[in-house]
């Protein structure tokens, strides 16, 4: 089965504090979210992290490179879709070279690294992109980046940030539930357009 999350920002005490995440610090956050993931996912599953697995704001702090190895602790195969933090990691530490970054990520345990992707969930094609402003107008989208700011639903898709699902990934069944709510309620509510 496929699972989806975004905006983990591993290694960032600032994100834990800024987003009022109920954890002592970044280390506690990583330990608990990985525990949450491993309770529901197996080695046969795939977790799509739709951006910002790590946190990177400085070209002098290599901690963002180190936290990428946390992927080894996640049971499922992990596919990383680039977020703005990965874009900074590529710029600062991999000479702006996506392929070098991808090779490094594969060497530490990621199953794949992509700039964006499409996937079929419950007979619906979704575009996977980190920033909602980069959504594909031809299909529904799974996105992150905004943490809680945009909420869960937009007419063009769903925000699957970890903050919106109690720090657990969304399963395909969860996405089906969101699709049902979208068609039965949210698309019909003029106040949500």
C-alpha positions in Angstrom: 0.0 0.0 0.0 1.1 3.6 -0.5 1.2 6.2 2.2 1.8 10.0 2.0 3.1 12.7 4.2 5.1 15.9 4.0 6.9 18.6 5.9 8.7 16.4 8.5 11.6 18.9 8.7 13.7 16.4 10.6 16.5 18.0 12.5 14.7 21.3 13.1 13.9 22.3 16.7 12.6 25.6 15.3 9.9 23.8 13.3 8.8 21.8 16.4 8.6 25.1 18.3 7.1 27.3 15.5 4.4 24.8 14.6 3.6 24.0 18.2 4.3 20.3 17.6 3.7 18.4 20.8 7.3 17.1 21.1 10.2 18.2 23.3 12.5 18.7 20.4 13.4 17.6 16.9 15.0 14.3 18.1 11.8 13.4 20.0 9.7 14.3 17.0 11.7 12.1 14.7 11.7 9.2 17.1 7.9 9.4 17.6 6.9 9.9 13.9 9.1 7.1 12.8 7.5 4.9 15.5 4.1 6.0 14.2 5.1 5.1 10.6 6.4 1.7 11.5 3.3 0.8 13.5 1.2 0.9 10.3 3.7 0.3 7.4 5.7 -2.8 6.4 8.6 -3.3 4.1 6.1 -4.0 1.3 4.6 -0.5 1.6 5.8 2.8 0.1 5.8 6.1 1.9 5.8 9.2 -0.4 7.3 12.2 1.5 6.2 15.1 -0.6 8.9 17.5 0.4 10.9 18.7 3.3 12.0 15.4 4.8 15.0 17.4 6.2 15.3 21.1 7.2 18.0 23.3 5.6 18.4 27.0 6.0 22.2 27.4 6.1 25.0 26.4 3.8 27.2 26.0 6.9 25.0 23.5 8.8 25.5 20.0 7.5 23.0 18.5 10.0 20.4 18.5 7.1 22.6 16.0 5.3 23.0 13.8 8.4 19.2 13.6 9.1 18.6 12.2 5.6 19.9 8.9 7.0 16.9 8.7 9.3 15.2 7.1 6.3 16.9 3.8 7.2 14.8 3.6 10.4 11.5 3.7 8.4 10.3 0.2 7.5 8.6 1.1 4.2 10.3 2.1 1.0 10.5 5.9 1.0 10.1 8.0 -2.2 11.2 11.6 -1.7 9.5 14.4 -3.7 11.6 17.5 -3.6 10.6 20.3 -1.3 12.1 23.7 -0.9 14.4 22.4 1.8 15.8 19.7 -0.5 16.2 22.3 -3.2 18.4 24.3 -0.7 20.4 21.1 0.2 21.0 20.5 -3.5 22.1 24.2 -3.9 24.3 24.3 -0.8 25.9 20.9 -0.6 25.6 19.2 -4.1 26.7 22.0 -6.4 23.1 22.5 -7.6 23.2 19.0 -9.1 20.0 17.0 -8.6 21.6 13.8 -9.8 24.4 14.0 -7.2 21.7 14.6 -4.5 19.6 11.7 -5.8 22.6 9.4 -5.8 23.4 10.4 -2.2 19.8 9.8 -1.1 19.7 6.4 -2.8 23.0 5.5 -1.0 21.5 6.3 2.5 18.3 4.3 1.9 15.7 6.2 -0.1 14.0 4.1 -2.8 13.7 7.0 -5.2 14.0 10.8 -5.4 11.8 12.9 -7.8 11.1 16.5 -8.5 7.4 15.6 -8.7 5.3 12.6 -9.7 1.9 11.3 -10.6 0.2 8.3 -8.9 -3.2 6.6 -9.3 -5.1 6.3 -6.0 -8.6 4.8 -6.0 -9.0 5.3 -9.8 -8.0 8.9 -9.5 -4.7 10.3 -10.8 -2.9 12.7 -8.4 0.0 15.0 -9.1 2.5 15.0 -6.2 4.2 18.4 -5.7 5.5 20.1 -2.6 4.3 23.6 -3.1 0.6 24.2 -3.7 1.3 27.0 -6.1 2.9 24.4 -8.4 -0.3 22.3 -8.6 -1.3 20.7 -11.8 -4.7 22.2 -13.0 -5.4 19.1 -15.1 -5.8 16.7 -12.1 -6.1 16.5 -8.3 -2.9 17.2 -6.3 -1.3 16.0 -3.1 0.9 18.8 -1.7 2.5 20.1 1.4 4.6 23.1 2.2 2.0 25.2 4.0 2.0 23.0 7.1 -1.4 23.9 8.7 -1.8 27.3 7.1 -3.9 26.3 4.1 -5.8 23.5 5.9 -6.6 20.1 4.4 -8.7 20.8 1.4 -8.4 23.0 -1.7 -10.4 22.6 -4.8 -7.3 21.4 -6.6 -6.3 18.7 -4.0 -5.3 17.8 -0.5 -2.6 19.1 1.9 -1.0 15.9 3.3 1.3 17.6 5.8 2.1 15.6 8.9 0.7 18.3 11.1 -2.8 17.7 9.7 -2.9 14.0 10.5 -1.5 13.7 14.0 2.0 13.0 12.7 0.9 9.9 10.9 1.0 9.3 7.2 -2.2 9.3 5.0 -3.0 5.9 3.6 -4.7 5.2 0.3 -7.8 4.5 2.3 -7.5 7.9 4.0 -7.2 9.5 0.5 -10.3 7.7 -0.6 -12.2 9.1 2.4 -11.0 12.6 1.4 -12.1 12.0 -2.1 -15.6 11.0 -0.9 -15.9 14.1 1.3 -14.7 16.3 -1.6 -17.3 15.0 -4.0 -20.2 14.7 -1.4 -19.7 17.9 0.5 -16.7 20.2 -0.2 -17.2 20.6 -3.9 -20.8 21.5 -3.4 -20.1 24.2 -0.7 -19.9 27.6 -2.4 -18.0 28.9 0.6 -15.0 26.6 -0.1 -14.4 27.7 -3.7 
